[in-house]
Amino acid sequence: MPRLRVLAGSTVETLVPITDIVNSGRAHVISSDTFEGEIAVYVKNFVGREGRRLTSEYFEREDRKGITWSIQVQGRFLESHPANDILFGNIFDKPLKLPWGSSAALKFMQYMDPTLEHNLTSTSKPWALSPLIATMPHFAHERIHDLQETALSEAHESESFRSPFPPTTSIIDDTSQLQLASTSSSTLHSRSQTPSSLSSASLSASWSSNSDVSHVSAKSSLRENVKKSLKTSSGKRKGGKSDMIFQTPDERRSYFSDAENRKNVFLGPEDLITLDFCYGYLEFSPTLALRLPGGISFDLIRYWDKHPVRFICCERKNPSPGGEDVEQPVGKVFWCVSFEEGDNGGDGEPGKPASEGNGTNGQDNTRGVA
């Protein structure tokens, strides 16, 4: 198996090695002026720097059988963006050496994700990107600032909004509060208001009743009240999808395959998202291979030119007229994970910073589950 290095950062230019925390249950902290959160990476049969095979119970879970790799993210965008303009996918710095039969792989990708846009045959900088809310296999949303001048906001100010991350159980879809991020929600007078059944008075009472417990416990109780109230409010109306309540990830992905539906949802500082981008079509042992349904397989080692494979979350940017082949539709980058060829030496790289370089002052930028 090829030795891999894994890097993460808030931009392509600020990537730092996180190889040592792959499969460890620890997360790398991302903090910039566009996004704050955490990233955790799992790779099945991953070989660490010392040549040891690193395992994780993640791949033994019943709902993750067959999965070979996972990029998990939890955090929030620090400015509000329409979901249609938040993209996730791959970018490359130079043309790809596509193998014979690669059209089958592209068709498979388009089947898996009908919202995928790409120019992988670019003679300059190939790319493949999709709207994040439509392409993500597992997507959970929570409104963390949906009340003005209430206990929920106070809880956010006094305690970290994050639950332990990465979680010890698999991330599953949860869009029960996504209607609060919709511009067309019939239950809201504005994006900052909550359903009438969830009054500020009742929430304040809930907060007071928890005064003898920790802020974290009180915050959890409050969040449960928010969820219950939202479900009760949504349950009075039929239609499901129009209420942003989806029974399965496929329902969510199908609904958001429509660009107009994506444009009606805005994600910003008050929206905590938790994601698991995980699949089983890439194998890392005994060799790097792409395996598709129907027995189609590609030995990627033969075609990989050792160039970094980068996964990015970014803002959509429309290319200038005539620049479609040389430009990538990439605006602001929110975060990035890169897989590169490893070596037998240390995980550092000459010229690379030891930390994010955005206010961490060289501190350890990882966090584990307590």
C-alpha positions as CSV (number, residue, x, y, z in Angstrom):
1,M,0.0,0.0,0.0
2,P,1.3,3.5,-0.8
3,R,2.2,5.6,2.2
4,L,-0.1,8.6,2.4
5,R,0.2,11.9,4.2
6,V,-3.0,13.7,5.2
7,L,-3.1,17.5,5.6
8,A,-5.9,19.9,6.5
9,G,-6.4,23.6,6.8
10,S,-8.7,26.6,6.3
11,T,-7.2,27.2,2.8
12,V,-4.9,25.3,0.4
13,E,-2.1,27.6,1.4
14,T,-2.4,26.9,5.1
15,L,-2.5,23.1,5.0
16,V,-0.7,21.3,7.9
17,P,-0.1,17.6,8.5
18,I,-2.7,15.7,10.4
19,T,-1.4,12.2,9.5
20,D,-0.9,11.4,13.2
21,I,-4.6,11.8,14.1
22,V,-6.0,9.8,11.2
23,N,-8.2,7.0,12.8
24,S,-7.4,8.4,16.2
25,G,-10.8,9.8,17.2
26,R,-9.2,13.3,17.4
27,A,-10.1,16.3,15.3
28,H,-8.1,19.1,13.8
29,V,-9.4,22.6,14.6
30,I,-10.1,25.0,11.7
31,S,-10.4,28.7,12.5
32,S,-10.5,31.5,10.0
33,D,-12.6,34.5,9.1
34,T,-14.9,32.4,7.0
35,F,-15.4,29.2,8.9
36,E,-14.7,27.7,12.3
37,G,-15.0,24.0,13.2
38,E,-13.2,20.7,13.3
39,I,-12.1,18.0,10.8
40,A,-11.6,14.3,11.5
41,V,-10.3,11.8,8.9
42,Y,-10.7,8.0,8.8
43,V,-9.0,5.7,6.3
44,K,-9.4,1.9,6.4
45,N,-6.1,0.0,6.7
46,F,-4.2,3.3,6.9
47,V,-0.5,2.9,7.3
48,G,1.0,5.4,9.7
49,R,4.4,7.1,9.6
50,E,6.1,4.3,11.4
51,G,4.7,1.7,9.0
52,R,2.1,0.4,11.4
53,R,-1.4,-0.3,10.2
54,L,-3.9,1.9,12.0
55,T,-7.4,0.7,12.5
56,S,-10.6,2.2,13.8
57,E,-13.9,0.9,15.1
58,Y,-15.6,3.3,12.8
59,F,-15.3,0.8,9.9
60,E,-16.8,-2.0,12.1
61,R,-20.0,-0.2,12.7
62,E,-23.1,-1.8,11.2
63,D,-24.1,1.4,9.4
64,R,-20.6,1.9,8.0
65,K,-19.9,-1.6,6.6
66,G,-18.2,-1.3,3.2
67,I,-17.0,2.2,3.9
68,T,-13.2,2.6,3.2
69,W,-12.7,6.3,4.0
70,S,-14.4,9.2,5.8
71,I,-13.9,13.0,6.1
72,Q,-16.0,14.3,9.0
73,V,-16.6,18.0,9.6
74,Q,-18.4,20.0,12.3
75,G,-18.6,23.8,12.3
76,R,-20.3,26.9,11.1
77,F,-19.9,29.5,8.3
78,L,-19.1,32.9,9.7
79,E,-21.0,34.7,7.0
80,S,-24.4,33.7,5.6
81,H,-24.4,31.9,2.2
82,P,-27.1,30.4,0.1
83,A,-26.8,26.6,0.1
84,N,-26.5,26.7,-3.7
85,D,-23.2,28.6,-3.4
86,I,-21.5,26.3,-0.8
87,L,-19.6,23.7,-2.9
88,F,-17.7,20.5,-2.0
89,G,-15.5,18.4,-4.1
90,N,-12.0,18.1,-5.7
91,I,-9.6,20.6,-7.3
92,F,-6.3,19.8,-9.0
93,D,-3.3,22.0,-9.9
94,K,-2.5,20.4,-13.2
95,P,-4.1,18.2,-15.9
96,L,-5.0,14.7,-15.0
97,K,-3.8,11.5,-16.7
98,L,-7.2,9.8,-17.1
99,P,-7.1,6.1,-17.8
100,W,-8.8,4.4,-20.7
101,G,-12.4,3.7,-19.6
102,S,-12.5,6.7,-17.3
103,S,-15.8,7.7,-18.9
104,A,-17.4,4.9,-17.0
105,A,-16.1,6.3,-13.8
106,L,-17.5,9.8,-14.7
107,K,-20.9,8.3,-15.4
108,F,-20.8,6.5,-12.1
109,M,-19.9,9.8,-10.3
110,Q,-22.8,11.5,-12.1
111,Y,-25.1,8.7,-11.1
112,M,-24.1,8.9,-7.5
113,D,-24.5,12.7,-7.6
114,P,-26.7,14.3,-10.3
115,T,-25.7,17.8,-9.1
116,L,-22.0,17.2,-9.8
117,E,-20.4,19.7,-12.1
118,H,-16.8,19.1,-13.4
119,N,-14.1,19.7,-15.9
120,L,-11.8,16.9,-15.3
121,T,-10.4,17.1,-18.8
122,S,-9.2,20.6,-18.3
123,T,-5.8,21.3,-19.8
124,S,-5.1,23.6,-16.9
125,K,-6.7,23.0,-13.5
126,P,-9.3,20.2,-13.4
127,W,-12.1,20.2,-10.9
128,A,-15.2,18.4,-9.8
129,L,-17.6,20.2,-7.4
130,S,-21.2,19.8,-6.1
131,P,-23.5,21.7,-3.8
132,L,-22.5,20.5,-0.3
133,I,-26.1,20.1,0.9
134,A,-27.0,17.9,-2.0
135,T,-23.8,15.8,-2.3
136,M,-23.1,15.0,1.3
137,P,-24.0,11.3,2.3
138,H,-24.7,12.3,5.9
139,F,-25.7,15.9,6.8
140,A,-27.0,17.1,10.2
141,H,-28.0,20.7,10.9
142,E,-28.7,22.5,14.2
143,R,-29.7,26.1,14.7
144,I,-27.6,27.4,17.6
145,H,-28.6,31.1,17.4
146,D,-32.3,30.9,16.7
147,L,-33.4,33.1,19.6
148,Q,-32.6,36.7,20.2
149,E,-31.6,37.7,23.7
150,T,-32.6,34.3,25.2
151,A,-30.9,31.6,27.1
152,L,-29.9,29.7,24.0
153,S,-27.8,32.6,22.8
154,E,-26.3,33.0,26.3
155,A,-25.5,29.3,26.4
156,H,-23.6,29.7,23.1
157,E,-21.7,32.6,24.4
158,S,-20.7,30.9,27.6
159,E,-20.0,27.4,26.3
160,S,-18.6,25.9,23.2
161,F,-21.4,25.2,20.7
162,R,-19.7,21.9,19.7
163,S,-20.7,18.5,21.0
164,P,-17.8,16.1,21.4
165,F,-16.3,15.6,18.0
166,P,-15.7,13.3,16.2
167,P,-18.7,11.6,17.8
168,T,-18.4,8.0,19.1
169,T,-21.5,7.0,17.1
170,S,-22.1,7.5,13.4
171,I,-23.3,10.9,12.1
172,I,-26.8,10.6,10.7
173,D,-29.1,13.0,8.9
174,D,-30.9,15.5,11.0
175,T,-32.7,18.3,9.2
176,S,-35.4,18.9,11.9
177,Q,-34.3,22.5,12.3
178,L,-33.3,23.2,8.7
179,Q,-36.6,25.1,8.1
180,L,-35.2,27.8,10.4
181,A,-32.6,28.5,7.7
182,S,-35.2,28.7,4.9
183,T,-36.2,32.0,3.5
184,S,-39.7,30.6,2.6
185,S,-40.6,28.9,5.8
186,S,-44.3,29.4,6.5
187,T,-43.8,29.1,10.2
188,L,-41.4,32.0,10.5
189,H,-41.9,35.8,10.2
190,S,-38.1,36.2,9.9
191,R,-35.0,34.0,10.0
192,S,-34.3,35.1,13.6
193,Q,-37.7,34.0,15.0
194,T,-38.8,30.6,16.3
195,P,-42.2,28.8,16.0
196,S,-44.9,30.4,18.2
197,S,-45.1,27.3,20.2
198,L,-41.6,27.9,21.4
199,S,-41.8,31.2,23.3
200,S,-39.0,33.0,24.9
201,A,-40.7,32.7,28.3
202,S,-40.9,28.9,28.1
203,L,-37.2,28.7,27.1
204,S,-36.2,31.0,29.9
205,A,-38.1,28.8,32.3
206,S,-36.4,25.8,30.9
207,W,-33.0,27.4,31.4
208,S,-33.9,28.4,35.0
209,S,-35.1,24.9,35.8
210,N,-31.6,23.7,35.0
211,S,-29.8,26.3,37.1
212,D,-28.4,23.6,39.4
213,V,-26.7,21.6,36.6
214,S,-23.9,22.5,34.3
215,H,-24.2,24.9,31.4
216,V,-23.6,22.0,29.1
217,S,-26.5,19.9,30.5
218,A,-28.8,22.9,30.5
219,K,-27.8,23.6,26.9
220,S,-28.5,20.0,25.9
221,S,-31.9,20.2,27.6
222,L,-32.7,23.4,25.8
223,R,-31.7,22.0,22.5
224,E,-34.1,19.0,23.1
225,N,-36.9,21.4,23.8
226,V,-36.1,23.2,20.5
227,K,-36.2,20.0,18.6
228,K,-39.4,18.8,20.2
229,S,-41.1,22.1,19.5
230,L,-40.0,22.1,15.9
231,K,-41.2,18.5,15.3
232,T,-44.6,19.4,16.9
233,S,-44.9,22.5,14.8
234,S,-43.9,20.6,11.6
235,G,-46.2,17.7,12.4
236,K,-49.2,19.9,12.1
237,R,-48.6,20.2,8.4
238,K,-48.2,17.6,5.8
239,G,-45.8,17.7,2.9
240,G,-42.5,16.8,4.7
241,K,-40.1,18.0,2.1
242,S,-41.5,21.6,2.1
243,D,-40.9,21.6,5.8
244,M,-37.2,20.4,5.4
245,I,-38.0,17.2,7.3
246,F,-36.5,14.3,5.4
247,Q,-36.8,10.7,6.3
248,T,-33.6,9.6,4.5
249,P,-30.5,11.1,3.1
250,D,-31.8,10.2,-0.4
251,E,-34.9,12.4,0.2
252,R,-32.7,15.3,1.2
253,R,-30.4,14.9,-1.7
254,S,-33.3,14.6,-4.2
255,Y,-35.0,17.7,-2.8
256,F,-31.8,19.7,-3.0
257,S,-30.9,18.5,-6.5
258,D,-33.2,21.4,-7.4
259,A,-31.2,24.7,-7.4
260,E,-34.2,26.7,-6.4
261,N,-34.6,24.7,-3.3
262,R,-30.9,25.2,-2.5
263,K,-31.3,29.0,-3.0
264,N,-34.0,29.1,-0.4
265,V,-31.7,27.9,2.4
266,F,-29.0,30.1,3.9
267,L,-26.3,28.7,6.2
268,G,-24.4,31.1,8.5
269,P,-23.0,31.7,11.9
270,E,-26.2,30.4,13.6
271,D,-26.2,27.1,11.8
272,L,-24.1,24.3,13.1
273,I,-23.5,21.6,10.5
274,T,-22.1,18.1,11.0
275,L,-21.0,16.1,8.0
276,D,-19.7,12.7,7.1
277,F,-18.4,12.4,3.5
278,C,-17.8,8.6,3.4
279,Y,-17.7,6.1,0.6
280,G,-16.4,2.6,-0.3
281,Y,-15.4,3.0,-3.9
282,L,-11.8,3.9,-3.1
283,E,-9.6,1.2,-1.6
284,F,-6.2,1.9,0.0
285,S,-5.0,-1.7,0.6
286,P,-3.3,-3.6,-0.8
287,T,-3.1,-0.9,-3.5
288,L,-4.8,2.4,-4.3
289,A,-7.7,1.4,-6.5
290,L,-11.1,2.7,-7.7
291,R,-13.8,0.0,-7.7
292,L,-17.1,0.6,-9.4
293,P,-20.3,-1.6,-9.6
294,G,-20.2,-4.2,-12.3
295,G,-16.7,-5.3,-11.6
296,I,-15.1,-2.2,-13.1
297,S,-11.8,-1.4,-11.4
298,F,-8.9,1.0,-11.9
299,D,-5.4,0.6,-10.4
300,L,-4.9,4.3,-9.6
301,I,-1.2,3.8,-8.8
302,R,-0.6,3.5,-12.5
303,Y,-2.1,6.8,-13.2
304,W,-1.5,8.8,-10.1
305,D,1.3,11.3,-10.7
306,K,1.8,11.8,-7.0
307,H,0.0,15.1,-7.2
308,P,-2.1,16.0,-4.1
309,V,-5.8,15.0,-4.1
310,R,-7.6,17.8,-2.4
311,F,-11.1,17.9,-1.1
312,I,-12.4,21.4,-0.5
313,C,-15.4,23.2,0.7
314,C,-15.7,26.6,-1.0
315,E,-17.9,29.4,-2.2
316,R,-19.2,29.2,-5.7
317,K,-17.5,31.5,-8.2
318,N,-18.7,32.0,-11.8
319,P,-15.8,31.8,-14.2
320,S,-15.2,34.8,-16.5
321,P,-16.4,34.5,-20.1
322,G,-13.9,32.4,-22.0
323,G,-12.2,31.2,-18.9
324,E,-14.1,28.0,-18.4
325,D,-11.1,25.7,-19.2
326,V,-8.5,27.6,-17.2
327,E,-10.5,28.7,-14.2
328,Q,-12.1,26.7,-11.4
329,P,-15.4,27.9,-10.0
330,V,-13.8,28.4,-6.6
331,G,-14.3,31.5,-4.5
332,K,-13.5,31.7,-0.8
333,V,-12.2,28.4,0.6
334,F,-13.8,27.4,3.9
335,W,-11.7,24.3,4.5
336,C,-9.5,21.7,2.8
337,V,-8.3,18.2,3.2
338,S,-5.4,16.9,1.1
339,F,-4.1,13.4,0.5
340,E,-0.5,13.2,-0.7
341,E,2.2,10.7,-1.3
342,G,4.0,10.0,2.0
343,D,7.6,9.1,2.7
344,N,9.7,7.4,5.3
345,G,10.6,10.6,7.1
346,G,8.7,12.9,9.4
347,D,5.3,14.2,8.6
348,G,6.6,17.8,8.3
349,E,7.5,19.5,5.1
350,P,10.1,22.2,4.5
351,G,8.4,25.5,4.3
352,K,5.1,24.3,5.9
353,P,3.9,26.0,9.0
354,A,3.5,23.9,12.2
355,S,0.0,25.3,12.9
356,E,-2.8,26.9,11.1
357,G,-1.1,30.2,11.0
358,N,-4.3,32.2,11.9
359,G,-4.0,33.0,15.5
360,T,-3.1,29.6,17.0
361,N,0.5,30.7,17.9
362,G,1.8,27.2,17.4
363,Q,-0.5,25.5,19.8
364,D,-1.7,22.0,19.3
365,N,-4.6,22.3,16.8
366,T,-6.3,19.0,17.6
367,R,-9.1,18.0,19.9
368,G,-10.2,14.6,21.0
369,V,-13.4,13.1,22.4
370,A,-13.4,13.5,26.2
